[in-house]
Amino acid sequence: MVASLGQAVRHHWGLRDDILFLNHGSYGATPKAVLAEQRRWQALMEENPVNFMRRVLPPALAQARADLARFLRADPGDLGFVENATGGVNAVLRSLGFAQGDEILVTSHGYNAVKQTVHFIEEKSGAVIRIAEVPFPLDGPGAITAAVTSNLSDRTRLVILDHITSPTATIQPLKELIAVCKSEKRLVLVDGAHAPGMLDLDVPAIGADFYTGNCHKWLCAPKGCAFLWVAPDRQASIHPTTISHPFRTGFAEEFSWTGTRDASAWLSVGATIGFFDTIGGLPAVRAYCQGLATEAAEMLSSAWGTRIGTPASLRGNMATIRLPERFRDIPAQTILDELWERHRIEVPVHHFGGDPWVRISAAPYNHIQEYEVLRNAVLAYSGTASDRN
Ligand SMILES: Cc1ncc(COP(=O)(O)O)c(C=O)c1O
């Protein structure tokens, strides 16, 4: 099963053969069969847009929501479709009321767009952002829990936790974190942008008040397919950022119509989930990706003489590996430019705590030889691409 992934399934995607695509994590990549399903919905819509919007879309969307709910082990009534995790976070933050002095806690590994949304709320309400500084690299989950716990106070109204962090590719210990964070007056929003498809999810069992996730990353859905799950007792106060006809008709209904739009990415979610059966099933794919991420990370760290950012227990389909010391003072953009322009390698690089890190993704179509090219490119790094700019 596992041996039939990698190069053997790459033809399912439209990725160019002359690039090394080691950054599935940023935007995902959608298989051709799923894109065909999306286009089928778009063609159906254009045959008669009025018929589609009024008669075809409502039951089709209810079916898509039911398919996604089954996958997330959630109740379809607790799910709203959004375009992306940023949209899910915005819907929650803009719906909740904050007062002067209220604190919204995020971690230093949190996603920038989410922090910017909190800054917007700061300006509007007088609430303040508080950042729990989580150290990195990490040797275990304890430092994350300690950082979050020590930043909680009576003023903390909302805690925003990543399920899997973006810059440091760390799976957060959500159960422990939610156990210490949640209370009657303190809500928890989980940013699960990377989780669907990478982790086996039971969203209600996580115990958060709000959970948003992207289907367009590790579930490989068309871009613009994401969801917001809200615990039943919190739904009355949460509304989509764009209010439209269904206002006050119930949580899931409000998110079903936010004005005229192309819903084909959402409508393709059942086909997306089904796609994995054609390449061996999601559990086998997950095992392949996690195994490949670990194999590649160990190979890179050993060749470069550096460390992996997190232990295997906190890693999924992504891993961060520190770049050699001589990269410390080179801007991340310069390193990125050379890897792309000279080697056609697509991989994110950034500095965290002053140290340079590369984040690798391992998707079903990746294979170990691709990371060997990255290994050699870093060892041979010359900086000449940036010299040309
Ligand atoms: C942790 C995290 N949150 C939110 C996002 C935003 O995702 P989107 O651009 O799909 O809204 C990302 C994207 O990489 C992410 O890594």
The ligand as an SDF file (V2000), in Angstrom:
LIG
                    3D

 16 16  0  0  0  0  0  0  0  0999 V2000
   -2.1510   27.9560   11.3760 C   0  0  0  0  0  0  0  0  0  0  0  0
   -2.7810   28.6320   10.2020 C   0  0  0  0  0  0  0  0  0  0  0  0
   -3.8930   29.3490   10.3870 N   0  0  0  0  0  0  0  0  0  0  0  0
   -4.5210   29.9600    9.3760 C   0  0  0  0  0  0  0  0  0  0  0  0
   -4.0310   29.8660    8.0900 C   0  0  0  0  0  0  0  0  0  0  0  0
   -4.7460   30.5950    7.0090 C   0  0  0  0  0  0  0  0  0  0  0  0
   -5.2670   29.7500    6.0520 O   0  0  0  0  0  0  0  0  0  0  0  0
   -6.1380   30.4080    4.8980 P   0  0  0  0  0  0  0  0  0  0  0  0
   -5.2210   31.3080    4.1280 O   0  0  0  0  0  0  0  0  0  0  0  0
   -6.6300   29.2700    4.0940 O   0  0  0  0  0  0  0  0  0  0  0  0
   -7.2040   31.1820    5.5710 O   0  0  0  0  0  0  0  0  0  0  0  0
   -2.8730   29.1460    7.8390 C   0  0  0  0  0  0  0  0  0  0  0  0
   -2.3270   29.0550    6.4760 C   0  0  0  0  0  0  0  0  0  0  0  0
   -1.2800   28.5290    6.2310 O   0  0  0  0  0  0  0  0  0  0  0  0
   -2.2280   28.5120    8.9170 C   0  0  0  0  0  0  0  0  0  0  0  0
   -1.1070   27.8100    8.7410 O   0  0  0  0  0  0  0  0  0  0  0  0
  1  2  1  0
  2  3  1  0
  2 15  2  0
  3  4  2  0
  4  5  1  0
  5  6  1  0
  5 12  2  0
  6  7  1  0
  7  8  1  0
  8  9  2  0
  8 10  1  0
  8 11  1  0
 12 13  1  0
 12 15  1  0
 13 14  2  0
 15 16  1  0
M  END
$$$$
